[in-house]
Amino acid sequence: MNVDLIYFSGTGNSYKTIETCKEMFLQNGCKTTLSSVTDKPIIRKQSDLIGFCFPVYAFGIPRICRKYLLNLPKFKRPINSFILITAGDSDESGFSIKESAKILKKKGLTVIYSDVIQMPINWTVSMNPPSKKEALSIIDRGVKKAKEIALDILNGIPHHHVFNYPPKCSKIGFYRDYYLFKWLGVSSLWRNFRIDNTCDSCGLCEKLCPTESIQIVHEKPKWANTCEQCMRCVNYCPKQAIFQKGEGSIKGKNIYYEPTFKPLKVKTEKHVKANATGNESRVVHRRHSTC
Ligand SMILES: Cc1cc2nc3c(=O)[nH]c(=O)nc-3n(C[C@H](O)[C@H](O)[C@H](O)COP(=O)(O)O)c2cc1C
């Protein structure tokens, strides 16, 4: 079976999840590719299964993922797909699966599996991520679930995540946050980034940004409106110098990124290779390629 896996990840949770699935598919003899929506996503002509893994942002999927899905061509033959969402709290995955599934259906893909995997929260500007120890145990559980999901998919066991309003917030609060972030948040929050006087202009934030939305100007980072609010810059800043206006400094908070995630390495892999068992010559390297 040919499996193409597509992800977006700010701090490594979605990468870890989909990479775990990839390993399971490989172990079971599938020819598998893994690529990011920010690079050159690979969908092969002979793909049998396309898997997506995205984080949830304020009950929806990140803008860049929505755009990617909307730009997919209409598939001319039926292809199975699955959607995995990583969330700080699996009850709070909101419309993320519904949103993605609706678009995929329009593109002619059949969603055979969808689920939410709880991973550590990374929204450090607004919340406090778990401690390192807590984070590791959440990741362990997430990885275990990802393995089980991959096996279910391989064994043809379907699953469809059922959306429930998050128990912790009112319906009004839910819709407010969802629409505010979707229509206003991503298009305006980039303006709210600030740095404190501990920033030593190391430039790491600029190098790491998955959407290339940070530029060092006069030795200080400046954010552009293509910022997805993925929190990579905030969590990787060695000085914890980045914060958002109105939220206050993040100093004293836990920071979070998935400890095995190597964003620089992932970023510099310009042409994502088909993996060891994949036959590279058969791989179509095209942005938004069709089947
Ligand atoms: C802007 C933003 C909004 C988020 N909104 C939610 C949310 O509504 N519900 C939730 O459970 N987690 C939320 N999170 C947490 C992330 O979805 C979670 O930590 C995810 O696993 C991060 O994935 P990544 O490491 O692949 O970027 C949010 C994180 C960010 C940065």
The ligand as an SDF file (V2000), in Angstrom:
LIG
                    3D

 31 33  0  0  0  0  0  0  0  0999 V2000
   -2.8140   29.3960   18.8200 C   0  0  0  0  0  0  0  0  0  0  0  0
   -3.0860   28.0660   19.4970 C   0  0  0  0  0  0  0  0  0  0  0  0
   -4.3820   27.6830   19.7720 C   0  0  0  0  0  0  0  0  0  0  0  0
   -4.6360   26.4570   20.3980 C   0  0  0  0  0  0  0  0  0  0  0  0
   -5.9300   26.0810   20.6190 N   0  0  0  0  0  0  0  0  0  0  0  0
   -6.2040   24.8970   21.1910 C   0  0  0  0  0  0  0  0  0  0  0  0
   -7.5500   24.4750   21.3820 C   0  0  0  0  0  0  0  0  0  0  0  0
   -8.5120   25.1440   21.0080 O   0  0  0  0  0  0  0  0  0  0  0  0
   -7.7590   23.2850   21.9830 N   0  0  0  0  0  0  0  0  0  0  0  0
   -6.7300   22.4840   22.3870 C   0  0  0  0  0  0  0  0  0  0  0  0
   -6.9980   21.4150   22.9260 O   0  0  0  0  0  0  0  0  0  0  0  0
   -5.4380   22.8560   22.2080 N   0  0  0  0  0  0  0  0  0  0  0  0
   -5.1480   24.0380   21.6070 C   0  0  0  0  0  0  0  0  0  0  0  0
   -3.8400   24.4030   21.3830 N   0  0  0  0  0  0  0  0  0  0  0  0
   -2.7630   23.4660   21.7270 C   0  0  0  0  0  0  0  0  0  0  0  0
   -2.2190   22.7280   20.5020 C   0  0  0  0  0  0  0  0  0  0  0  0
   -3.2640   22.3220   19.6510 O   0  0  0  0  0  0  0  0  0  0  0  0
   -1.4230   21.4840   20.9100 C   0  0  0  0  0  0  0  0  0  0  0  0
   -0.4490   21.7780   21.8540 O   0  0  0  0  0  0  0  0  0  0  0  0
   -0.8330   20.8300   19.6580 C   0  0  0  0  0  0  0  0  0  0  0  0
   -0.5160   19.5120   19.9680 O   0  0  0  0  0  0  0  0  0  0  0  0
    0.4120   21.5370   19.1310 C   0  0  0  0  0  0  0  0  0  0  0  0
    0.8810   20.8160   18.0310 O   0  0  0  0  0  0  0  0  0  0  0  0
    2.2930   21.0510   17.3570 P   0  0  0  0  0  0  0  0  0  0  0  0
    3.3270   20.8100   18.4330 O   0  0  0  0  0  0  0  0  0  0  0  0
    2.3600   20.0390   16.2880 O   0  0  0  0  0  0  0  0  0  0  0  0
    2.3270   22.4300   16.8580 O   0  0  0  0  0  0  0  0  0  0  0  0
   -3.5600   25.6200   20.7770 C   0  0  0  0  0  0  0  0  0  0  0  0
   -2.2460   26.0240   20.4940 C   0  0  0  0  0  0  0  0  0  0  0  0
   -2.0090   27.2300   19.8690 C   0  0  0  0  0  0  0  0  0  0  0  0
   -0.5880   27.6420   19.5710 C   0  0  0  0  0  0  0  0  0  0  0  0
  1  2  1  0
  2  3  1  0
  2 30  2  0
  3  4  2  0
  4  5  1  0
  4 28  1  0
  5  6  2  0
  6  7  1  0
  6 13  1  0
  7  8  2  0
  7  9  1  0
  9 10  1  0
 10 11  2  0
 10 12  1  0
 12 13  2  0
 13 14  1  0
 14 15  1  0
 14 28  1  0
 15 16  1  0
 16 17  1  0
 16 18  1  0
 18 19  1  0
 18 20  1  0
 20 21  1  0
 20 22  1  0
 22 23  1  0
 23 24  1  0
 24 25  2  0
 24 26  1  0
 24 27  1  0
 28 29  2  0
 29 30  1  0
 30 31  1  0
M  END
$$$$
